[in-house]
Amino acid sequence: MSDYDRWRREAVRTGLAGRAAVAFYRDAAHRYRVTVDGERRTYPLAARREWLTPRPIGDVLDPTVEGVRTAVDDRLVERFRARHAARSDGAGLWNGATYALASTRRGPPFRLVRSDFFSGLSTTEALAEELYRALFEAGVACDASDAAVRRAVRSADLPRRRRVAPTASAFFTDDPSPTHLGAGVLPVFEADDGYATVLARRSADVAHYPGALAFPGAGIVAPDVAGDPPSLERCLLAEFSEEFFDTEGDDPLGHEGVGRLRTLLDRGDAHLDYTGAGVNLVGGNGLLCALLFVGSPTFTRYLREASRPNWERGGLQWVSLDEADRLAASDSGTLVPHAALCLFEGVRRLERGYGVETPLDVQRPTP
């Protein structure tokens, strides 16, 4: 392993690229800023005002898919294909169809196009790799101070980023690059002794944020999980099944656990609500967020006993919502930015929509 590879692995662990992206986008427009328990924080995320307005889950995705959009740099796609093909374990060879945002200027409902995994990966990795390389060549330590990161970014040569997205507001366009569209959820379950959520550490083999903490039930919005026409509810239920019950390769929506959850949703004993969306400032990929709120201690006991996380996740960590401040405190370089967005917008929906109080005080200005 080269010095750069070792450095980048550590930089991923410490969230260096996210801090660098925040430093690069000094314009305040659209950046996701929150105050958590009195502490102001800015995340490597951007959002529009209408993106952070809760609405029914069925109104988030436009049912019409507008053609196909593939990689803007085919050389990068071929490089990924060759790199993954060289792996002896065959990991990372999947290049199936995915959905991408057709426009980031408006929505929801979000208009989609078809794309593919390597096209999305080439777009996000090109922007991220340029940023990592510039920081490495500038001699920035993975645990450098924010001031040191700002100095390095201001003098860095980042031609691709300055061309594609020189400001945070430039991520919102009618013709975005074909990046992955991700969906995630804050899962909250009523237990016999209160409310709890679940965290899991991402496997070292995943493409994005290996080893970081996230909430299970997140993944890429693709035809094989979201359906055609695309459904965010279907996508999240399929990801829930795959990551809680290891049903990947089977029929995730046919699992007993999904059947039980659907019964609760139909009865009004569980709720799946869209809570917001954003764009990751490091790679430009779109992110959808939801709250899964299950008010059945019986289902919670079943899930604790029956869950078996798949290869993407380590062991599940059940965390009481009374310790929600600990969740927020863990986000410095260890909580995936998408998960942070799910957490903060999910907590707001949980408190305002269902009257469930948490000790986590989250305030954000209107973007």
C-alpha positions as CSV (number, residue, x, y, z in Angstrom):
1,M,0.0,0.0,0.0
2,S,1.4,3.4,-1.0
3,D,1.8,6.3,1.4
4,Y,-1.1,8.0,-0.3
5,D,-3.4,5.0,0.1
6,R,-2.5,4.8,3.8
7,W,-3.1,8.5,4.2
8,R,-6.4,8.5,2.4
9,R,-7.7,5.5,4.4
10,E,-7.0,7.5,7.6
11,A,-8.5,10.7,6.0
12,V,-11.7,8.9,5.3
13,R,-11.9,7.8,8.9
14,T,-11.4,11.3,10.2
15,G,-13.9,12.9,7.7
16,L,-11.2,15.2,6.3
17,A,-12.7,15.6,2.9
18,G,-16.0,16.8,4.4
19,R,-14.3,19.5,6.4
20,A,-12.3,20.5,3.3
21,A,-15.6,20.7,1.3
22,V,-17.1,23.0,3.9
23,A,-14.0,25.2,3.8
24,F,-14.1,25.3,0.0
25,Y,-17.8,26.4,-0.1
26,R,-17.5,29.6,1.9
27,D,-20.7,31.0,0.3
28,A,-23.5,30.5,2.8
29,A,-26.2,29.8,0.2
30,H,-27.7,26.3,0.6
31,R,-25.1,25.0,3.0
32,Y,-26.6,22.8,5.7
33,R,-26.0,24.4,9.1
34,V,-27.6,23.5,12.4
35,T,-27.2,24.4,16.0
36,V,-27.0,21.2,18.1
37,D,-27.3,21.7,21.9
38,G,-26.0,25.3,21.5
39,E,-23.1,24.3,19.2
40,R,-23.2,25.6,15.7
41,R,-22.1,23.1,13.0
42,T,-21.8,23.1,9.2
43,Y,-22.0,19.8,7.4
44,P,-20.7,18.9,4.0
45,L,-24.2,19.0,2.7
46,A,-26.4,21.5,0.8
47,A,-30.1,21.7,0.6
48,R,-32.9,23.9,-0.8
49,R,-35.7,25.2,1.5
50,E,-38.4,23.1,-0.2
51,W,-36.2,20.0,0.2
52,L,-36.5,20.2,4.0
53,T,-40.3,20.3,4.1
54,P,-41.9,17.0,5.3
55,R,-44.4,15.5,3.0
56,P,-46.0,12.1,2.3
57,I,-43.5,9.5,1.2
58,G,-45.5,8.8,-2.0
59,D,-45.0,12.4,-3.1
60,V,-41.2,12.5,-3.2
61,L,-40.3,10.8,-6.5
62,D,-41.9,11.7,-9.8
63,P,-43.2,8.4,-11.4
64,T,-41.9,9.4,-14.8
65,V,-38.3,8.4,-15.5
66,E,-36.7,10.6,-18.2
67,G,-34.3,8.4,-20.3
68,V,-30.7,7.5,-19.5
69,R,-27.7,9.5,-18.4
70,T,-24.3,7.9,-18.2
71,A,-20.8,8.9,-17.2
72,V,-19.4,12.2,-18.3
73,D,-15.9,10.7,-18.2
74,D,-15.8,7.2,-19.7
75,R,-12.1,6.9,-18.9
76,L,-12.9,6.9,-15.2
77,V,-15.5,4.2,-15.7
78,E,-13.0,2.0,-17.5
79,R,-10.5,2.6,-14.7
80,F,-13.1,1.5,-12.1
81,R,-14.0,-1.5,-14.1
82,A,-10.4,-2.6,-14.4
83,R,-9.6,-1.9,-10.8
84,H,-12.5,-3.9,-9.5
85,A,-12.0,-6.7,-12.0
86,A,-8.4,-7.1,-10.6
87,R,-9.7,-7.9,-7.1
88,S,-9.4,-11.6,-6.4
89,D,-12.6,-11.7,-4.4
90,G,-14.7,-10.3,-7.2
91,A,-16.1,-7.6,-4.9
92,G,-17.3,-4.4,-6.5
93,L,-18.1,-5.9,-9.9
94,W,-21.8,-5.0,-9.8
95,N,-22.6,-2.3,-12.3
96,G,-26.4,-2.4,-12.3
97,A,-28.9,0.2,-13.2
98,T,-29.4,3.0,-10.7
99,Y,-31.5,6.2,-10.6
100,A,-30.0,9.7,-10.7
101,L,-31.6,13.1,-10.2
102,A,-32.7,14.6,-13.6
103,S,-32.7,18.0,-12.0
104,T,-31.6,19.4,-8.7
105,R,-33.1,22.8,-9.2
106,R,-36.6,21.9,-8.1
107,G,-38.4,19.3,-6.1
108,P,-39.8,17.3,-4.5
109,P,-41.3,15.6,-6.3
110,F,-37.8,14.8,-7.8
111,R,-37.5,13.9,-11.5
112,L,-35.2,11.0,-12.2
113,V,-33.2,9.5,-15.0
114,R,-31.7,6.0,-15.3
115,S,-28.0,5.7,-14.8
116,D,-25.6,3.0,-13.7
117,F,-23.3,2.3,-10.7
118,F,-20.0,3.1,-12.4
119,S,-21.3,6.3,-13.9
120,G,-22.4,7.6,-10.4
121,L,-19.1,6.3,-8.9
122,S,-17.0,8.1,-11.5
123,T,-18.7,11.4,-10.9
124,T,-18.5,11.3,-7.1
125,E,-15.0,9.8,-7.0
126,A,-13.6,12.3,-9.5
127,L,-14.6,15.2,-7.3
128,A,-13.5,13.5,-4.1
129,E,-10.2,12.2,-5.5
130,E,-9.2,15.6,-6.7
131,L,-9.8,17.0,-3.2
132,Y,-8.0,14.2,-1.5
133,R,-5.0,14.5,-3.8
134,A,-4.7,18.2,-3.3
135,L,-4.8,17.9,0.5
136,F,-2.2,15.1,0.4
137,E,0.2,17.0,-1.8
138,A,-0.2,20.0,0.5
139,G,0.9,17.9,3.4
140,V,-2.3,18.2,5.3
141,A,-2.5,15.9,8.3
142,C,-5.7,13.8,8.6
143,D,-6.4,15.3,12.0
144,A,-5.4,18.9,10.9
145,S,-7.2,21.8,12.5
146,D,-10.0,23.5,10.6
147,A,-7.8,26.5,10.1
148,A,-5.1,24.4,8.5
149,V,-7.7,22.8,6.2
150,R,-9.0,26.2,5.2
151,R,-5.5,27.4,4.3
152,A,-4.8,24.3,2.2
153,V,-8.1,24.4,0.4
154,R,-7.8,28.1,-0.5
155,S,-4.5,27.6,-2.2
156,A,-5.3,24.2,-3.8
157,D,-5.6,23.6,-7.5
158,L,-9.0,22.1,-8.0
159,P,-9.9,22.6,-11.7
160,R,-12.6,20.0,-11.9
161,R,-14.5,21.2,-8.8
162,R,-14.1,24.9,-9.8
163,R,-15.6,23.9,-13.2
164,V,-18.4,21.7,-12.0
165,A,-19.5,23.3,-8.8
166,P,-17.5,26.5,-7.8
167,T,-20.2,27.4,-5.3
168,A,-22.6,25.4,-3.1
169,S,-25.5,26.9,-5.1
170,A,-24.0,25.5,-8.3
171,F,-25.0,22.0,-7.2
172,F,-28.6,22.9,-8.0
173,T,-29.0,22.8,-11.7
174,D,-31.3,21.4,-14.4
175,D,-28.5,19.3,-15.8
176,P,-26.5,17.6,-13.0
177,S,-23.9,15.0,-13.5
178,P,-25.2,11.4,-13.1
179,T,-24.4,10.7,-9.5
180,H,-25.9,8.1,-7.1
181,L,-29.2,8.9,-5.5
182,G,-29.1,7.6,-2.0
183,A,-31.9,7.1,0.5
184,G,-31.6,6.7,4.2
185,V,-33.8,6.6,7.3
186,L,-33.7,7.4,11.0
187,P,-35.3,4.2,12.5
188,V,-37.1,4.8,15.9
189,F,-38.8,2.0,17.7
190,E,-41.0,2.0,20.8
191,A,-39.7,-0.4,23.4
192,D,-40.9,-1.5,26.8
193,D,-38.7,1.1,28.5
194,G,-39.0,4.0,26.0
195,Y,-37.8,4.7,22.5
196,A,-34.7,3.5,20.8
197,T,-32.8,3.8,17.5
198,V,-30.2,1.6,15.9
199,L,-26.6,2.3,14.6
200,A,-24.3,0.1,12.7
201,R,-20.7,0.5,11.5
202,R,-20.2,0.3,7.7
203,S,-18.1,-2.5,6.4
204,A,-14.6,-1.8,5.1
205,D,-15.7,-3.2,1.7
206,V,-18.4,-0.6,0.9
207,A,-17.7,2.1,-1.7
208,H,-18.5,5.1,0.4
209,Y,-17.5,5.9,4.1
210,P,-16.1,2.5,5.0
211,G,-15.9,2.0,8.7
212,A,-18.2,5.0,9.5
213,L,-21.3,4.8,11.6
214,A,-24.8,5.1,10.0
215,F,-28.3,4.0,10.5
216,P,-29.3,0.7,8.8
217,G,-31.8,0.9,6.1
218,A,-29.9,3.1,3.6
219,G,-28.7,2.5,0.1
220,I,-28.8,3.5,-3.5
221,V,-32.1,4.2,-5.2
222,A,-32.2,1.7,-8.0
223,P,-34.8,-0.1,-10.1
224,D,-34.2,-3.4,-8.4
225,V,-35.1,-2.0,-5.0
226,A,-37.2,1.1,-5.8
227,G,-39.2,-0.5,-8.7
228,D,-40.2,1.1,-11.9
229,P,-41.9,3.5,-11.6
230,P,-39.7,4.4,-8.6
231,S,-41.1,4.3,-5.0
232,L,-39.1,5.7,-2.1
233,E,-41.2,3.6,0.3
234,R,-40.5,0.4,-1.6
235,C,-36.8,1.3,-1.7
236,L,-36.5,1.9,2.0
237,L,-38.5,-1.2,2.9
238,A,-36.2,-3.3,0.7
239,E,-33.1,-1.7,2.3
240,F,-34.6,-2.3,5.7
241,S,-35.0,-6.0,4.9
242,E,-31.5,-6.4,3.4
243,E,-29.7,-4.7,6.2
244,F,-31.7,-6.0,9.2
245,F,-32.4,-9.5,7.9
246,D,-29.6,-10.1,5.3
247,T,-32.1,-10.8,2.4
248,E,-29.9,-9.5,-0.4
249,G,-30.2,-11.8,-3.4
250,D,-33.6,-13.1,-2.2
251,D,-36.9,-11.3,-2.2
252,P,-36.4,-8.6,0.4
253,L,-40.0,-7.4,0.3
254,G,-41.2,-10.9,0.9
255,H,-39.5,-11.4,4.3
256,E,-41.7,-11.9,7.3
257,G,-40.3,-8.8,9.0
258,V,-41.3,-6.6,6.1
259,G,-44.8,-8.2,6.2
260,R,-45.1,-7.4,9.9
261,L,-43.9,-3.8,9.3
262,R,-46.3,-3.3,6.5
263,T,-49.2,-4.4,8.6
264,L,-48.2,-1.8,11.3
265,L,-47.9,0.9,8.6
266,D,-51.4,0.0,7.3
267,R,-52.9,0.1,10.8
268,G,-51.2,3.4,11.6
269,D,-49.1,1.8,14.3
270,A,-46.0,2.7,12.3
271,H,-45.1,5.7,10.1
272,L,-42.7,6.2,7.2
273,D,-42.3,9.9,6.5
274,Y,-40.0,11.8,4.1
275,T,-38.1,14.4,6.2
276,G,-35.7,16.0,3.8
277,A,-33.0,15.8,1.1
278,G,-29.6,17.2,0.4
279,V,-26.5,17.0,-1.8
280,N,-23.2,15.8,-0.5
281,L,-20.7,18.6,-1.1
282,V,-17.7,16.2,-1.5
283,G,-19.1,14.2,-4.4
284,G,-22.2,15.9,-5.5
285,N,-24.5,12.9,-4.9
286,G,-28.2,13.4,-4.0
287,L,-29.5,12.1,-0.6
288,L,-33.1,11.4,0.5
289,C,-34.0,11.2,4.1
290,A,-37.0,9.6,6.0
291,L,-38.2,8.8,9.5
292,L,-39.4,5.3,10.3
293,F,-41.3,5.5,13.6
294,V,-42.7,2.2,14.9
295,G,-45.0,2.4,17.9
296,S,-45.1,-1.4,18.7
297,P,-42.9,-2.8,21.5
298,T,-43.9,-6.3,20.2
299,F,-42.3,-5.6,16.8
300,T,-39.3,-4.1,18.6
301,R,-38.8,-7.3,20.6
302,Y,-39.2,-9.3,17.4
303,L,-36.6,-7.2,15.5
304,R,-34.1,-7.4,18.3
305,E,-34.3,-11.2,18.3
306,A,-34.6,-11.8,14.5
307,S,-32.2,-9.2,13.0
308,R,-29.1,-10.4,11.3
309,P,-27.1,-7.6,9.6
310,N,-25.8,-8.2,6.1
311,W,-22.2,-7.8,4.8
312,E,-22.5,-4.0,4.6
313,R,-22.9,-3.6,8.3
314,G,-21.2,-4.7,11.5
315,G,-23.2,-5.5,14.6
316,L,-26.3,-3.5,15.3
317,Q,-26.0,-1.0,18.3
318,W,-29.4,-0.3,20.0
319,V,-29.3,3.2,21.4
320,S,-31.9,4.7,23.7
321,L,-33.3,8.0,22.4
322,D,-32.6,9.4,25.9
323,E,-29.0,9.2,24.7
324,A,-29.7,11.0,21.4
325,D,-27.1,13.6,22.4
326,R,-24.5,10.9,22.3
327,L,-25.5,10.1,18.7
328,A,-25.0,13.7,17.7
329,A,-21.7,13.9,19.6
330,S,-20.4,10.9,17.6
331,D,-20.7,12.6,14.3
332,S,-17.2,14.2,14.2
333,G,-15.7,12.2,11.4
334,T,-17.5,9.0,12.3
335,L,-21.2,9.5,11.4
336,V,-21.9,9.5,7.7
337,P,-23.1,12.9,6.6
338,H,-26.3,11.4,5.1
339,A,-26.9,9.8,8.5
340,A,-26.5,13.1,10.3
341,L,-29.1,14.6,7.9
342,C,-31.4,11.7,8.7
343,L,-30.8,12.2,12.4
344,F,-31.5,15.9,12.7
345,E,-34.4,16.1,10.2
346,G,-35.8,12.9,11.7
347,V,-35.7,14.2,15.2
348,R,-37.5,17.4,14.1
349,R,-40.3,15.3,12.5
350,L,-40.5,12.9,15.5
351,E,-41.0,15.8,17.9
352,R,-43.2,18.0,15.8
353,G,-45.2,15.3,14.2
354,Y,-45.6,12.7,16.9
355,G,-44.8,14.5,20.2
356,V,-41.9,12.2,21.1
357,E,-39.4,14.4,22.9
358,T,-35.6,13.8,22.8
359,P,-32.8,15.5,24.7
360,L,-31.3,16.6,21.4
361,D,-32.0,20.3,20.8
362,V,-31.6,20.9,17.0
363,Q,-32.2,24.3,15.4
364,R,-31.4,25.2,11.9
365,P,-31.9,28.5,9.9
366,T,-34.2,28.4,7.0
367,P,-31.9,27.7,4.0
